[in-house]
Amino acid sequence: MPKKINTPGHSPALTKTHKLSIAGVAALGAAALAFTVVPANSHTTTTDAAASSASVAYSEGQIKDVKASVTDQLAGASVKAEAVAAKKKAADDAAKKKAADAAAKKKAADAAAKKKADDARKAQAASRSAARPQIKAVAAKTYTNNLDGWIRQSLDIMKQKGIPGSYNGLYRNIMRESSGNPNAINNWDVNAINGIPSQGLLQVIPPTFNAYHVSGTSTKITDPVANITAAANYAADKYGSIDNVNSAY
């Protein structure tokens, strides 16, 4: 037998006859397969249409997937936006509450400060009122319209003017001079002869009454209080006090 010689690194070369045989077998196999799968009345265009439909169907599936993906992304973005809005609203509400609380605290502090100031002013006013001496209204003193009342009123005026004299001294001299008659007139003594008769409770002549008249009393010589007070003023000047007069003076 002849030796089979193989060149290292190379496969045995196929002859042209071998290549043609293989190609023929492949062509026959493909034709047989097509004949078996495709019906007899089928046309080549049916195979092409099926292939085209399969291609179109695949493209629509891809579009649906893209749409679903976009929809999911939009939904996620909407949820995220809602979450951000809710967070912002919560922050705004918290800021408003904080501001309202601060305003309420300030209002309460202002009210407390005002009350404290008012209380302090009231306390100061009360303190000043307590420290201020209370002046009681004194009712005007009244006197009876008789000899006792005239003497007592004259004594009060004499005390204010610093004129000495007592109730007893006035009463004693009045009873001696006029017996308590405020309209008594002496028409027989020397004064009467001279045209200046003695008049009133203490028988005072007009020049003496005018000279020793006490302000605040009547200018009428027969007025009981004015007559007593002027006579007591004259006696104080001449005798030291009406109490020292025991006779005509």
C-alpha positions in Angstrom: 0.0 0.0 0.0 1.3 3.4 -0.7 2.2 5.6 2.3 -0.1 8.3 3.5 1.8 11.3 3.9 0.3 14.4 5.8 2.0 17.6 5.9 2.3 18.8 9.5 -0.2 21.6 10.4 -2.4 21.1 7.3 -5.6 19.1 6.7 -5.7 16.8 3.7 -6.7 18.9 0.7 -10.2 18.4 -0.8 -10.3 17.8 -4.5 -12.5 19.7 -6.7 -14.7 16.6 -7.0 -15.1 16.3 -3.3 -16.2 20.0 -3.0 -18.8 19.6 -5.7 -20.2 16.5 -4.1 -20.6 18.2 -0.7 -22.3 21.2 -2.3 -24.7 18.9 -4.1 -25.6 17.0 -1.0 -26.2 20.3 0.9 -28.4 21.6 -1.9 -30.5 18.4 -2.0 -30.9 18.4 1.8 -32.2 22.0 1.8 -34.6 21.3 -1.1 -36.0 18.3 0.7 -36.5 20.2 3.9 -38.3 23.0 2.1 -40.5 20.5 0.3 -41.4 18.8 3.6 -42.3 22.0 5.6 -44.0 24.1 2.9 -47.3 22.9 1.4 -47.4 22.1 -2.2 -49.6 25.1 -3.1 -47.5 27.5 -1.1 -45.6 30.3 -2.8 -42.3 31.8 -2.0 -44.0 35.0 -1.0 -45.8 33.3 1.9 -42.5 32.5 3.5 -41.4 36.1 3.0 -44.6 37.4 4.6 -44.2 35.2 7.6 -40.7 36.4 8.1 -41.8 40.0 7.7 -44.7 39.5 10.2 -42.3 37.9 12.7 -40.1 40.9 12.3 -43.0 43.4 12.8 -44.4 41.5 15.8 -41.0 41.7 17.5 -40.8 45.5 16.9 -44.2 46.1 18.5 -43.2 44.1 21.6 -40.2 46.3 21.9 -42.4 49.4 21.6 -44.7 48.1 24.3 -41.7 47.5 26.6 -40.5 51.0 26.0 -43.9 52.5 26.7 -44.2 50.5 29.9 -40.7 51.7 30.9 -41.6 55.3 30.2 -44.9 55.0 32.1 -43.1 53.5 35.1 -40.5 56.3 35.0 -43.2 59.0 34.8 -45.1 57.3 37.7 -41.9 57.2 39.7 -41.2 60.9 39.0 -44.8 61.8 40.0 -44.5 59.9 43.3 -41.1 61.6 43.9 -42.6 65.1 43.1 -45.5 64.4 45.5 -43.1 63.3 48.2 -41.1 66.5 47.7 -44.3 68.6 47.8 -45.5 66.9 51.0 -42.1 67.4 52.6 -42.1 71.1 51.6 -45.7 71.5 52.9 -44.7 69.9 56.2 -41.8 72.2 56.5 -44.0 75.2 55.7 -46.6 74.1 58.3 -43.8 73.6 60.9 -42.5 77.1 60.1 -46.0 78.7 60.4 -46.6 76.8 63.7 -43.2 78.0 65.1 -44.0 81.6 64.1 -47.5 81.4 65.6 -46.0 79.9 68.8 -43.5 82.7 68.9 -46.2 85.4 68.4 -48.3 83.8 71.1 -45.4 83.8 73.5 -44.6 87.4 72.7 -48.2 88.4 73.2 -48.4 86.6 76.5 -45.1 88.2 77.6 -46.3 91.7 76.6 -49.6 91.2 78.5 -47.7 90.0 81.6 -45.3 93.0 81.3 -48.3 95.4 81.0 -50.1 93.8 84.0 -46.9 94.1 86.0 -46.5 97.8 85.1 -50.2 98.4 85.9 -49.9 96.6 89.3 -46.7 98.7 90.0 -48.5 101.9 89.2 -51.5 100.9 91.4 -49.2 100.0 94.2 -47.4 103.3 94.0 -50.7 105.2 93.9 -51.9 103.2 96.9 -48.7 104.0 98.7 -48.9 107.7 98.0 -52.6 107.7 99.1 -51.6 105.9 102.3 -48.8 108.3 102.9 -50.9 111.4 102.2 -52.6 112.7 105.3 -56.3 112.2 105.1 -58.1 115.5 105.4 -61.5 115.1 106.9 -64.1 117.5 105.9 -65.1 119.5 108.9 -68.7 120.7 109.0 -69.1 124.4 109.4 -69.6 125.1 113.1 -73.0 126.5 113.9 -74.1 128.7 116.8 -77.4 129.3 118.4 -79.0 132.7 117.8 -79.0 133.7 121.4 -76.5 135.2 124.0 -74.8 131.9 124.5 -74.3 131.4 120.8 -73.1 135.0 120.3 -70.5 134.7 123.1 -69.2 131.3 121.8 -68.9 132.6 118.2 -67.1 135.7 119.4 -64.7 133.6 121.5 -63.8 131.5 118.4 -63.0 134.6 116.4 -61.0 136.1 119.3 -59.0 132.9 119.4 -58.2 133.2 115.7 -57.2 136.8 116.0 -55.2 136.3 119.2 -57.5 138.4 121.4 -57.6 137.3 125.1 -60.9 136.8 127.0 -63.1 134.1 128.5 -66.7 133.1 128.4 -67.2 134.2 132.0 -65.5 137.6 131.5 -67.7 138.4 128.5 -70.9 137.2 130.0 -70.3 139.1 133.3 -69.7 142.5 131.5 -72.5 142.0 129.0 -75.0 141.4 131.8 -73.8 144.6 133.6 -73.8 146.8 130.5 -77.0 145.7 128.6 -78.6 142.8 130.4 -78.1 140.8 127.2 -80.0 143.1 124.9 -78.1 143.6 121.6 -80.2 146.7 120.7 -79.6 148.5 124.1 -78.7 152.3 123.7 -77.6 154.7 126.4 -79.3 158.0 125.8 -78.5 159.8 129.1 -74.7 159.7 129.8 -72.1 162.1 128.6 -71.5 160.2 125.4 -75.2 160.5 124.5 -74.9 164.3 125.3 -72.0 164.4 122.9 -74.0 162.6 120.2 -72.1 159.3 120.3 -74.3 157.2 122.6 -73.1 153.7 123.8 -74.8 150.9 122.0 -75.1 147.0 121.9 -74.3 144.2 124.3 -71.1 145.8 125.7 -72.2 149.4 125.2 -69.6 150.5 122.7 -69.5 154.1 121.3 -69.3 154.4 117.5 -65.7 155.8 117.4 -64.4 153.0 119.6 -66.3 150.3 117.5 -64.8 151.7 114.3 -61.3 151.8 115.7 -61.3 148.3 117.1 -63.6 146.5 114.6 -62.4 143.0 113.9 -62.3 142.0 110.2 -64.6 139.2 109.3 -67.5 140.5 111.5 -70.4 142.8 110.6 -69.8 146.5 110.4 -73.1 147.2 112.2 -72.4 148.3 115.7 -75.5 146.5 117.2 -74.6 143.2 115.6 -74.1 140.9 118.7 -70.9 139.1 117.5 -69.3 142.2 116.0 -70.1 144.3 119.1 -68.7 141.7 121.6 -65.5 141.1 119.5 -64.8 144.9 119.0 -65.3 145.5 122.8 -63.0 142.6 123.7 -60.4 143.9 121.3 -60.6 147.4 122.9 -60.4 145.9 126.5 -57.4 143.8 125.6 -55.6 147.0 124.3 -56.6 149.1 127.3 -56.8 146.6 130.2 -55.1 143.4 129.0 -58.3 141.4 128.7 -62.0 141.8 129.0 -61.7 139.6 132.1 -60.0 142.5 133.9 -63.0 144.8 133.4 -65.3 145.0 136.3 -67.0 148.3 135.8 -67.7 151.0 133.2 -64.8 151.1 130.8 
